[in-house]
């Protein structure tokens, strides 16, 4: 007999805490549908009390998702918990995830509360939540750096009050695998009612050990839920990576003896969707989902793989969604073929108008580019979702001149508040000139802290995907643009980032 390992995905909540990675309601909903297609057990859709936008996103996901449990984070107070319960009303399966810090450092410096006060608030918050929703998860924030005696007292009390899942976060990524696994086991052995709850792990990657720590919590500690994100997305060095945990448990089932319900064939599609939505590019040597994950450059390796695949490959590329035949559509492809491909990629557009608009953009791209790849379609739909948002700025056209020995020049036309404006500037190169032309009119005063170019697919005909990260008055946003012309992609990305700077949605810092 084997146990099941529950996969709890927090891409839409903890992953979104990466600087500039905040997503719109529609973007979150699209990713949630892909997570459901992936058969994720629990989707943490957001932090409903943090803003009206996050409340609406959690509510939309709760109403749309049928096969996964939908979860909202909340601080350990009645207002947050009630707000979470309200957002989750339409969910087929709902969970409230409430937390309060329990380490001496956090209680003293952040909460300014005594241990007794924290104990009482934890207990009362779970009691209150349990009267609203049947599935309650409790997390002692900075749990790994908490004193064991106090942590045992708190966790025993919240289980008594009805917590069904106990999550022990390594909030600051301080743990090492053996010690973290032993820590979870110690808690389970010392707490009399520990068998009344499922134990969960939530590890950050500050020392590069989030996946190893999580798996140690499972193997040594007996945890049966792992909290993770697609691509390991998250603040600072990120979270535990979903694809790495899932494929480790699947590949080494002989060691872990656990089943996972994930349909791994949709992992790559989920990875691409999250990357293109947030602008956080996946490094080529990233395990499972990196472009080089199944590439072999060494002649000895190539020879071995050709003779017998398992000489150097422990997983099959197609098992996680990589396809040998990446060319899917061209300019002669019809609307139905395009619509079917969107479904295959896990993309759901809400109306015929959206499908028609996306198809028109597809035909326009096909006229400029003979081969259309999955990555192109995902980028196109991502651009479409941005265009459908109420935006302050929109790209119209661009002309630029660059010649050896001459100062590059760009003239751009874009919309500002619904009206077309034109601007021009010189720069160190065509991209610099184009962005300076935009800034000359907008005068945002924002500082560019990142400019990144990524080829969406592997040829000189590829679309370029550009990420621009801007910082202004303490806010950090990412803008993403794609186009076969890298200068146009850059202008689109800059305008996308400026649009996000216009959004004034307040966010409340949540659990790490």
Secondary structure, 3 states (H helix, E strand, C coil): CCEECEEEECCCCCHHHCCECCCCHHHHHHHHHHHHHCCCCEEEEECHHHCHHHHHHHHHHHHHCCCCEEEEEEECCHHHHHHHHHHCCCCCCEEEEEEEECCHHHHHHHHCCCHHHHHHHHHHHHHHHHCCCCCEEEEEECHHHCCHHHHHHHHHHHHHCCCCEEEEEECCCCCCHHHHHHHHHHHHHHCCCHHHCEEEEEEECCCCCHHHHHHHHHHCCCCCEEEEEHHHCCCCCCECEHHHHHHHHHHCHHHHCEECCCCHHHHHHHHHHHHHHHCCCCCCCCCCCCCCCCCCCCHHHHHHHHHCHHHCCCCCHHHHCCCCCCEEECCCCCHHHHHHHHHHCCCCCCCHHHHHHHHHHHHHHHHHCCCEEHHHHHHHHHHHHHHHCCCCEEEEEEEEECCCCCCEEEEEEEEECCEEEEEEEEECCHHHHHHHHHHHHHCCCCEEEEEEEEECCCCCCCCEEEEEEEEECCEEEEEEEEECCHHHHHHHHHHHHHHHHHCCCCCCCCCC
